[in-house]
Amino acid sequence: MSKAGRAAVAILVAAGVLWLAVWFDGTVMRDIRQQEAATFDPTGLSLAYSLGAVAVAGGVLLLAVLAWRSHSALVVAAYVFVGAFFAFLPVLAWRFATQINGAPPVFPGPIADAVGQIYFWSAGPLNAVATVGAGMLLVGLLVIGRALRARMVGRRAEPLSGIEGQPIRP
């Protein structure tokens, strides 16, 4: 597969993993919690937490492999920025996008509304979206570190490449 194809797969799978994390954490887990509250049987909820944790860890590992093999600066940049956004979304929502003691939010109105909607849309009991985001951020930083280390020791490692496939030079 070409570098552009690997990059496209890494970006699309990341979007899919984030969407599945939102769906599972927001919809499935809430429904299971409501059913557990009605029947007073915690078995289903305990199993859902366990399977959800395994699924989130598996999703992060899948994203790590795809980013590591993509050798694409676009993928690394997307993973770092999107991962940082979702990992720090609670901070962004509660510190910069909400009105505190009558003071207006730091972010402008439309951005504050969008951040708040994304936060409440993605919030769930597993905190899966923040975990996947943190994994994406760490994977992106590790790939950057690998490229920097390869340059520092003078080895010719697989360089990061831009969207057109050309190596990125300092």
Buried (B, 14 or more C-beta within 10 A) or exposed (E): EEBBEBBBBBBEBBEEBBEBBBEBBBEBBEEBBEEBEEEEEEEEBEEBBEEBEEBBEEBBEBBBEBBBBBBBBBBBEBBBEBBBBBBBBBEBBEEBBBEEEEEEBEBEEEBBEEBBEBBEEBBBBBBBBBBBBBBBBBBBBBBBEBBEEBBEEEEEEBBBBEEEEEEEEE
